[in-house]
Amino acid sequence: MRALLQRVSEASVTVEAEVIGKIGPGLLILVCAMPGDDVETAERLAAKVSKLRLFKDDAGKMNLSLAQTGGAALVVSQFTLAADTSRGNRPGFSGAAKPDQAHALYEAFAAALQALDVPVETGRFGADMAVALVNDGPVTLWLDTDQP
């Protein structure tokens, strides 16, 4: 799986003029399932995300995890994270999992994060979504589960 994490002071996702997910301080997580991923992959990614020390402690150092701060996660599916731009100017997305598998793994990731006591809001898989955020820092990280 591939994820783009952005530390935010607030974030929301809107579908058809309705806000369907909204958080205060925490992480906006754009997530993409890749071929070969499974539920274990989603759970491993959720565990990593919950433990990453991306939030400031009392000394102003990035030393606290999402779980330690009580922050929330807004999880949004984004197959375009699998874009291949090596063959010209039009990206290809064959590196993303098929929709049925991707949907199940997106749900598994969000559920695994919630099982780790992280409050989770989500977007709507496959929908045309408008994502708004106030990036805090800015702090943005790219994670791939196939890399150590």
N, C-alpha and C positions, 0 to 999 in steps of 0.2 A: 504494500500500500504506500501511497505517497500522501504527505500532508504538508500544508503550508500553515504555520502558526503565526498569528499576529497578536501580540499583547495589546489589549485595548482597555480604555476606560469605559467604553460602551460600544455596543454593536447591535444591529437588528437586521432582520431579513423580512422583506415584504413580497407578497404574491398577490397580484390583482388588487392592488391598493389596500391590502389588509396586512398588518404586521402580524406575522405568525411565529416569530421568535425574537426575543430581546433579552440582552444581558447588560449588567453594569460591568464593573472591573472583572477582567478575566482574559480568556483567549477566544479569538475567532479562529476556528479550525476549518480550513478548506481541505476536503479529503477526496482521494481518488483511489478506487480499487483497480488493481492491475491483474492481468491473467496469472493464474497460479496462486493468488491470494486465497486464504480461507479464514474461518472464524478465529483460529489460533493467531493468525497474522493480525487481525483486527484487535484482538485482546492484547497482544504484545505491544502494538502501537499505542493503545489506550493506556497501558501501564507506563510506557515511556513518557507519554505526554503528561500524565498526572504527576510524575516525579521530577520533570525538568525544572531546574531552579532558574526561573525567568523573572521573578518578582523581587523587588527590593526589600531588604531587611531594615532594621532601625538604623543601621550604619550607612544605608544607601547602596549597598552591594546587592547584585542579583544573586540571592542566596536562598530564596524561598520558592517552593513549588506552588502550583495551582491549588493542590489539596491543602497545603499549609495556610494559604491566605484566605481560604473560603470563597475564592473567586468562582466564577461560572464559565461554562464553555458554550459557545454557539457553534454547532457543527453543521456545515453546509457541504453538500456533495458538489464536486466540480471535476467532471471528466476531462476538462481541458488541461488539467495538470499533467496529463499523459501526452501532451502534444509533441509530435515529431516534426521538426522544421528543417530536417537535413536535406530534403529534396525539393527545395524551392521556397516560394513565398506563401503557399497555402498549407497550413498545418494539417497533419494527419493524426487521427485519434485511434488507430488500430491498437495502440499500446494500452488502451483502457480496457477494463473487464467489460464483458457483455452486460447489458442493462439489468437482467434478472439477478446475475451474480453480484453486480455492483450495488444494487439496491439492498440486497441481503447483507452484504458486508458493511455498507454504510450504517445500516440499522444495528448490526452487531457491534461496530465501533462505538456508536453513541451509547448503547446499552452497557457496554463494558466500562466506559468512562463513568457512567452514572453509578454502576456497581462499585466503583472506587470512591464513592461519596463526593463526586463532583456534580454540582447542579448543571443539567444539560438542557439546552434549548436546541431546536433543529430547524433547518430549512425544510423544503419539500422536494424530495427526490424527483428529478426530471422536469421540474417546473422552471419557468422563466422567473428568476428571482432578482430582486434589487437588494443588494447588501450594502448597508451603511455602517461605517465604523469610525471611531476616533482612536487612531493608533497611538499607543502609549510608549514613548521612547524616542523614536520608533524602535520596536523590537520585533523582528520577523525571522523565523527559522524555517528551513526546508528539511523534512525528514523523509527518508526512504527506508522501508523495512528490509529491503534486500541488501542494505549496506550495514556493516557492523557499527 
